[in-house]
Amino acid sequence: GGMVYVSSMGPVDPETGQVAAGGIKAQTTQCLANLKARLEAEGSSLEKVASVTVVLAEEDDFAGMNEEWLKWFPTNPPARQGAKLPARIPGLKVSIAAIAEA
């Protein structure tokens, strides 16, 4: 049992330390890849995610984020809430935090 709490995963490529290039879809993909890796390192997985918080710098990016999101969670997606915050890192468009079953 137990839960895994993953604080906000930004769209930074762990190999280069750079924000993923290519706009909101590329950044969403990088966030979810980072989230997947962190969850698996903790013995969990994307399939065990119960709740996520998606933070967008720009509301207009919701559609692009959602399109990419649906590729990662095609069935029974976790509960999701959104927020809009000014990006603290230049170029950062999205970050995603999650709570999953261990």
C-alpha positions as CSV (number, residue, x, y, z in Angstrom):
1,G,0.0,0.0,0.0
2,G,1.0,3.6,0.4
3,M,1.1,6.6,-1.9
4,V,3.8,8.2,-4.0
5,Y,3.8,12.0,-4.2
6,V,5.7,13.5,-7.1
7,S,6.3,17.2,-6.9
8,S,6.0,19.3,-10.0
9,M,7.9,17.8,-12.9
10,G,8.8,20.4,-15.5
11,P,9.6,19.9,-19.2
12,V,13.4,19.7,-18.7
13,D,15.3,17.0,-20.5
14,P,17.3,15.2,-17.8
15,E,20.1,14.5,-20.2
16,T,20.7,18.1,-21.4
17,G,19.2,20.1,-18.5
18,Q,17.3,22.2,-21.1
19,V,13.6,22.9,-21.4
20,A,12.2,20.8,-24.2
21,A,12.0,22.7,-27.5
22,G,8.9,22.5,-29.7
23,G,6.1,24.2,-27.8
24,I,3.3,22.9,-25.5
25,K,3.0,19.4,-26.9
26,A,6.7,18.7,-26.7
27,Q,6.8,20.1,-23.2
28,T,3.8,18.1,-22.0
29,T,5.5,14.9,-23.4
30,Q,8.7,15.7,-21.5
31,C,6.8,16.4,-18.3
32,L,5.0,13.1,-18.6
33,A,8.2,11.2,-19.5
34,N,9.8,12.7,-16.4
35,L,6.8,11.8,-14.3
36,K,6.8,8.2,-15.6
37,A,10.5,7.8,-14.8
38,R,10.1,9.2,-11.3
39,L,7.0,7.0,-10.6
40,E,8.8,3.9,-11.8
41,A,11.8,4.7,-9.7
42,E,9.5,4.7,-6.7
43,G,7.9,1.4,-7.7
44,S,4.8,2.9,-9.1
45,S,3.6,3.7,-12.7
46,L,1.4,6.0,-14.7
47,E,-1.3,3.4,-14.5
48,K,-1.4,3.9,-10.7
49,V,-1.8,7.7,-10.8
50,A,-4.8,8.8,-8.8
51,S,-4.6,12.6,-9.1
52,V,-2.6,15.2,-11.0
53,T,-2.2,19.0,-11.0
54,V,-1.3,20.6,-14.3
55,V,0.1,24.1,-14.1
56,L,0.1,26.1,-17.3
57,A,1.8,29.4,-17.9
58,E,-0.8,30.3,-20.6
59,E,-4.4,29.3,-20.7
60,D,-4.3,29.1,-24.5
61,D,-2.0,26.1,-24.2
62,F,-4.7,23.9,-22.6
63,A,-5.8,22.4,-25.9
64,G,-2.3,21.4,-26.9
65,M,-1.5,20.0,-23.5
66,N,-4.8,18.0,-23.4
67,E,-4.2,16.5,-26.9
68,E,-0.8,15.1,-25.7
69,W,-2.2,14.1,-22.3
70,L,-4.8,11.9,-24.0
71,K,-2.1,9.9,-25.7
72,W,-0.6,9.0,-22.3
73,F,-3.9,8.4,-20.5
74,P,-6.2,7.0,-23.2
75,T,-8.5,5.2,-20.8
76,N,-9.5,5.9,-17.2
77,P,-7.4,9.0,-16.8
78,P,-6.7,10.2,-13.3
79,A,-8.5,13.1,-11.7
80,R,-7.0,16.3,-12.8
81,Q,-7.0,19.9,-11.7
82,G,-5.4,22.8,-13.4
83,A,-3.9,26.1,-12.4
84,K,-2.3,29.1,-14.1
85,L,0.9,30.4,-12.8
86,P,3.6,32.7,-14.2
87,A,6.5,30.6,-15.4
88,R,9.6,31.0,-13.1
89,I,11.8,29.4,-15.7
90,P,12.1,31.2,-19.1
91,G,10.3,29.3,-21.8
92,L,8.6,26.9,-19.4
93,K,4.9,26.4,-20.5
94,V,3.8,23.5,-18.3
95,S,4.6,21.4,-15.2
96,I,2.7,18.4,-13.8
97,A,2.6,17.0,-10.2
98,A,1.0,13.7,-9.3
99,I,-0.2,11.4,-6.5
100,A,-0.1,7.7,-7.3
101,E,-0.5,4.4,-5.5
102,A,2.8,2.8,-4.5
